[in-house]
Amino acid sequence: MQIDIITIFPEYFGPLSVSLIGKAAERGDIRFTVHDLRRWTYDVHHTVDDSPFGGGPGMVMKPEPWGEALDSIAPAGADPLLVIPTPAGLSFSQQRAARYAAEPWLIFACGRYEGIDGRVADEARSRMRVEEVSIGDYVLAGGEPAVLVMTEAICRLLPGVLGNAESAADDSFGFGASSADAEVTGATSPGGPMAGLVEGPAYTRPRVWRDRQVPPVLLSGDHGAIARWRRDSALRRTAQNRPDLVARLVWADRAKAAGRDVAQAQPARSQPGQSELAQSELAQSEPAQSEGAQPQLAPRRVQSGQLDEHDLAVLAEAGFPVTGQDVAH
């Protein structure tokens, strides 16, 4: 994978040379090139910003240096994906990280101040793919830390970067799309056992620390029981910390059981922190049913992104509503 980064602070990206990603770069699995935007400025002060048209506070990054930088890095006929970090962008998620990891060439454009002149993204779209992406509902001083976050999330999914390739499948959010997202987006795989969930707690030696013991099931050697415990822990933690994720799973599960399209059976109200997929696909709330009627769920084996009757019982014990009417409210 080739990753080009355009910034006015090239020194910000020293962390790319350390840890697993740094080792992958040393092997040549990832090629990082960091470009100083001021290279494409020609005045004595190397000016990259100016006051905004229409007035208002702050400064806006000028289009000329950005245009020349993109012309130089990705000439006509090139096919990179240009990613522009901005709090106004689409939400970055594990699913998006997995999609970016399949790209051979990424260019990141690190804005500063009040952002990059809007014409830069518009012009770039005429000759390459462009995505404006946000890593969260907060504002940073510039795009550099956002690019570090995205680069870490993307590159750790590349073959050979992690010491154990199965680690990514057991991560929170489960490597790529949940089954609900897979049906909406047409993804070929719904991801790992944590698809749509955050991971529960992990433990290591010693078995007893400050009178606190490791859960006995983890010492049992019963792989099926351990897998069940880990999923239960993930369900409880997700219900507590990310109820929006559980709501998506419950609604998608009931839609599947009722034979409806998942995209037409999403929760009617988005929650803080949801991905743009969750928010944009929140199409309609549950269609009306006869009073007291509930969709019937047949017991089935736990699969990635699916909920079985045991899952629903765990969620109920955790205080999460599992009926269609409760989830809607």
BELMO-V121069 format. One record per backbone hydrogen bond with DSSP energy under -0.5 kcal/mol. NH is the residue of the N-H (numbers start at 0). CO is the residue of the C=O. If there is no record, write none. Layout:
# BELMO-V121069
nh co
NH CO
NH CO
This chain:
# BELMO-V121069
nh co
1 103
2 30
3 105
4 32
5 107
6 34
11 8
12 9
13 10
14 11
15 12
16 13
17 14
21 17
22 18
23 19
24 20
25 21
26 22
27 23
27 24
28 23
29 23
30 0
31 29
32 2
34 4
34 32
36 6
36 34
38 35
39 36
40 37
45 42
49 59
51 57
54 51
59 49
60 114
61 47
65 61
66 62
67 63
68 64
69 65
70 66
71 67
72 68
73 69
77 74
80 104
81 79
81 128
82 80
82 106
83 81
83 130
84 82
84 108
85 132
88 85
89 131
91 133
96 92
97 93
98 94
99 95
100 96
101 97
101 98
102 99
105 1
106 80
107 3
108 82
109 5
109 107
110 108
112 140
113 58
114 111
116 60
119 116
120 116
121 117
122 118
123 119
124 120
125 122
126 123
127 123
128 79
130 81
132 83
132 130
133 89
137 135
142 110
146 142
147 143
148 144
149 145
150 146
151 147
152 148
153 149
154 150
155 151
156 153
157 154
160 157
161 157
164 162
166 163
167 164
169 165
169 166
170 167
172 193
172 196
173 170
181 177
182 178
183 179
184 180
185 181
186 181
191 173
193 168
194 191
195 172
196 193
208 211
211 208
212 210
213 206
217 214
218 215
219 216
222 220
225 221
226 222
227 223
228 224
229 225
230 226
231 227
232 228
233 229
234 230
235 231
236 232
237 233
238 234
239 235
240 236
241 237
244 241
245 241
246 242
247 243
248 244
249 245
250 246
251 247
252 248
253 249
254 250
255 251
256 252
257 253
258 255
259 254
263 260
264 261
265 283
273 270
278 274
279 275
280 276
281 278
282 262
282 280
292 289
297 295
305 302
311 307
312 308
313 309
314 310
315 311
316 312
317 313
318 315
319 314
326 322
327 323
328 324
328 325
